[in-house]
Amino acid sequence: MAQITVTINDREYEIACDDGQEAHLIHLAEFVDQRVQELIAAVGQVGEARLLVMANLLVADELSEVCTELDTMRNEGRAGARADSMVGLNLAELDQLASRIEKIAESIQQS
């Protein structure tokens, strides 16, 4: 199991991940950090925990919207390859991503 350091809001976090997933996890951390920086610009420094909760709620909202759009497309009979290519992820990949996010959250809570 690999160990990497990610930086979010100028704070470093040691995170364990599966071998070969290091670059992907770093990319995800950069995405979360971007959301945190957007929040700081909008509401200021309201505390690290609150910023991380708010950023994760934004990311969860975005994921929820994508899942809803995908479900709508599938229910309307326009699913298959077109929906998968538009979203870039199929449901199995979304489930895998959700699992990874949960593991990351657990690692952060344990730090």
C-alpha positions in Angstrom: 0.0 0.0 0.0 1.4 3.4 -1.0 1.6 6.5 1.2 1.4 10.0 -0.3 1.2 13.5 1.0 -1.5 15.8 -0.3 -1.9 19.5 0.4 -5.3 21.1 1.0 -5.6 24.6 2.2 -1.8 24.8 2.7 -1.9 21.9 5.1 -0.3 18.5 4.4 -2.1 15.2 4.9 -0.5 11.8 4.8 -2.9 9.4 2.9 -2.6 5.7 2.3 -3.8 4.4 -1.1 -3.6 1.4 -3.3 -0.4 1.0 -5.3 -0.8 2.7 -8.7 -3.4 5.2 -7.4 -1.0 7.9 -6.2 -1.4 10.2 -9.2 -5.2 9.9 -9.2 -5.4 10.6 -5.5 -3.2 13.7 -5.9 -5.5 14.9 -8.7 -8.5 14.4 -6.4 -6.8 16.4 -3.6 -6.0 19.2 -6.1 -9.7 19.2 -7.0 -10.8 19.4 -3.4 -8.2 22.1 -2.7 -9.5 24.1 -5.6 -13.0 24.0 -4.1 -11.6 25.0 -0.7 -9.8 28.0 -2.3 -13.1 29.0 -4.1 -14.9 28.9 -0.7 -12.1 31.0 1.0 -12.6 33.6 -1.8 -16.3 33.6 -1.1 -16.6 33.3 2.6 -13.1 33.8 4.0 -11.1 31.6 6.4 -13.9 30.2 8.5 -11.9 27.3 10.0 -10.3 24.3 8.4 -12.9 21.8 9.4 -15.8 24.0 8.3 -14.1 24.7 4.9 -13.4 21.0 4.3 -17.0 20.1 5.2 -18.3 22.8 2.9 -16.0 21.8 0.1 -17.0 18.1 0.4 -20.7 19.1 0.4 -20.1 21.0 -2.9 -18.3 18.0 -4.4 -21.1 15.7 -3.2 -23.6 18.0 -4.7 -21.8 18.0 -8.1 -21.6 14.2 -8.0 -25.3 14.0 -7.1 -26.2 16.2 -10.0 -24.2 14.0 -12.4 -25.9 10.9 -11.0 -29.3 12.4 -11.4 -28.6 13.5 -14.9 -27.3 10.0 -15.8 -30.4 8.4 -14.2 -32.7 10.7 -16.2 -30.9 9.9 -19.4 -31.2 6.2 -18.8 -34.8 6.5 -17.8 -35.5 8.4 -21.0 -33.9 5.7 -23.1 -30.9 7.7 -24.1 -28.4 5.8 -22.0 -25.7 3.4 -23.0 -22.6 4.6 -24.8 -23.9 8.2 -25.3 -24.5 8.8 -21.5 -21.3 7.1 -20.5 -19.3 9.2 -22.9 -20.9 12.4 -21.9 -20.4 11.9 -18.2 -17.1 10.1 -18.6 -17.9 7.6 -16.0 -20.2 4.6 -15.8 -22.1 3.6 -12.7 -19.5 1.1 -11.7 -16.8 3.8 -11.9 -19.0 6.2 -9.9 -19.4 3.6 -7.2 -15.6 3.0 -7.2 -15.0 6.8 -7.0 -17.5 7.0 -4.1 -15.6 4.2 -2.3 -12.3 6.0 -2.8 -13.7 9.2 -1.4 -15.0 7.4 1.6 -11.6 5.8 2.2 -9.9 9.2 1.9 -12.4 10.7 4.4 -11.6 7.8 6.8 -7.9 8.4 6.4 -8.3 12.1 7.1 -10.4 11.5 10.1 -7.7 9.1 11.5 -4.9 11.6 11.0 
